[in-house]
Amino acid sequence: MPEALREPAVPAAELESKVRAGHFDVFVYYDPADSKEARQLSEDLKRRGFRPWLDVEQVPRGKSWEKKLLDDIDGVDSVAVLIGKAGVAKWDKEESASLIREFDRRSKAVIPVFLAQAPREELRGPLQTRLPVDLRPGSSDSLEDLIAGIQDIAPARAEPQLSIPPPRFLRCGTRFLGGDRQPAASASTNSPRVHSAGHPILRLWRLESL
C-alpha cells in the first residue's frame, strides 16, 4: 500500500489507543462565546493524533462538566486555556482560576492560547507567568506550538544565521625596496654594487582576502 494511504491511519490508531486507556492529551478550556473555535481546534488536534477533553464530547446532558473533569483529571496531561472575544477577564474569576490552579498543583502544563479574535492585552492572574501560544493575526505561532506545549517540549525555532567573514590567507610576494632605480656608480671600481636603498631583496608577507 502506498505510504500516502497509510499515513492517515496513524493518528486514528493513536486516538483509539488513548480511548481504550482513558487518556487525554489536553483539556480544552474555553468561554461559551468561543465554542466554534474550541471545536475546530479540537478537530485539528485529533487529526494529528492528540485526544482533547472537550465538555460537549465527554459530559452527558444534565451532568456537571466540572465534576466529570475532576473525575478524569488524572488521565489528562495538560490544559489549553482559550482566550477569545472576552479576553483574559474570564480567567480572573475565582471558579476559572481555581481549576487552572488545580492543573498547576498536579504539575500539568497550563497553556494560554490567544485565539484569532482575542483583543490585544497582557496575561494576568493565574496565567500571568505562562508563555502563551498566540494565534492572532501577525503572530508566527501555530498549532505546532500548541502541540509542543502539550508534549512539554520547547517549540522548534530556526537559529539565527551568523555572518562569518571569508577566510584569509598569507601570500608571499617579492619586490626590490627602492623601486626600479639603478644603483649609483661607485667611485672605486673595486667597491661592491648595492641597491640604491641599501638593502638586498626582501620577501614580504601580507594578508589578502580570497
N, C-alpha and C positions, 0 to 999 in steps of 0.2 A: 504493500500500500504506500502511495506517495507520502512523503513527510508532511506536506501541507494538509493532507487529510487526517493525519494522526494528531497534529498539534492541538486542535480544539478539544479533544477528548481529555487532555491532560488536566486542565483546570476543573473539568467536570468530575474527574476521578478524585481529585484532591478534595473537592467540596463534599462528595459522597462520603469520603473517609472521615471528614470532620463532622458530618451529620451523625454518623454512627457513633463517633466518640463524644458527642455532645460538646464539641469545641467551637468557639467563635474567635475570629481574629480581632474584631473591633466592634464596640458598641457605638452606633451612630446616634449621637445625642443632638437633637435639633428642636427648633421652635416650630410650632404648627404652621406658621406662615411660610416656612421653608420646606414643607413636606415634599413638594415636587422635586426639589433639588436633592433632598435626602434620599429619595427613592432612586433617582438617577445615579447618584454616587454609589449607592449600594449595588446597583446592577453592574456598574463599571468594575467594582471590586470583585464581584462574582465571576465576571468574565476573565479575571486574572487569577482565579483560584482561591480568593480570600472570602471567608464567610463572615458577613456582617450580622450583628444583632440589631434588628430593626423592630420597633414595637409592633407595627402593623402586621408583621410576619410571625412574631413569636407569642403574642398575648391574645388569649381568647377574648371574645367580646364580653364585656361586663366585668372583666378582671382588672386588677391594678397592674399597670405595666412596671411600676417601680418595685413592687413585691416580686414579680416574676423575674425582673432583672437581678435582684439581690439573691434570688434562689439560684440563678445561673452564673453569678459573677465569678465564681472560682474558675469557670471554664472560658472566661472572656479575657483576652490578652491586653486589651487597650480600650481607650475611649477617644473618639473623634468628636470634638465639640464644634458643631457647625455654627458659625457666626454669619447671620444673613441680614435681612432687611431691618430687623430690630436692633442690630448692633450688639455691643458687648453688655448692655444694661441687663439683659435677661439673666446672664450668668453671674451677676452680683447678688441675685436673690438667694436667700438662705437655702431654700429647698434644692435649687440647682447647685449651689456652691457645696452643699454637704455631700451630694452624690459624687461630685468631682473629687472632693477630698477623700471619699471612700476608695476610689480607684488609686489615688495617690498613696493612701495608707497601706494599700496592698501591693505597693511597688509596681503598679501597672502604668504604662505610658499614657499620658494625658496630652492629646494633640489638638490645639486650637486650629480650626480651619476657616479662613475667611472665604466665604462664597463670593461669586462674581458680583452680586448685588449688595454686598456689605459696605457700609459707609467707611470713610477713612478716619479711623480712630485707633487709639492705643489700647492694648490689652490692660485689664486691671483685675482686681480681686484674685480669685484662685488661679487665674490664667496668666497673671502679670509676668511671671518669670519664665513662661514657656516659649519656646521657639515655634512660631506658627507656620502653617502651610498657607500661603497667600494665593488664592485662585482668582483674585480680582484682575481686571484688565491692566496690562502694563507690567504685571509681575512675571518672572521667569519660572515660578513654581508650577507644578503639575501633579497629576495623580501619582507619578513616580515618587514624589517627595512624601506624599501621604503613606504610600506603601512602605517606603524606607522607615518612616516613623513607626508604623505598625510592627515592622520587623526589628525595631530597636537598633537601627544602624544609621550612620550618617549618610545623607544623600550624596551621590557622586557629583563632583564638580570638576570641571576642567581646570587643571593647574595653569596659572599664567605662564606664558612663554617668556623666558629671559632672553634679552638681546645680547648675544655673545659676539664680541668683535672678531673679525677674521684673524686667523693665526699670523704671526710674523716670524720672519726667519733672518738669519745673518747671511749677508752676501759679501764675498771678498772681492775687492777691487784693487787695481794697481794704477798708480799715476806718479809722475815726477812732481815734486814740490818745486815751485818757481816757474811753472808753465813751460813754454817751448823755447825760451831764450837759450841761446847757445852760451856756454861758459866763456868768460873773457880770456884772451891770450895771456899766458904767464910771461912775466918779464924775463924769466930764465927758461931756457929750453929744457932744463933738467927738472923743473917743477912739475909735480903731478897735476893732471887735469881733474877738476872737480866741477860739480854742478853749480850754477850761479847762486842757488840758495844755500850752498854749502852742505847739502845733505844727500846721501845716496837715495836710491829708490825706496819709498816707504810703502808697506802694504797696509791698507786701511780697511777697517770693518765698519759697516753701517747697517742699521735696521731698515728694512724695506717691507712694505706690505706685499702680500701675494697679488 
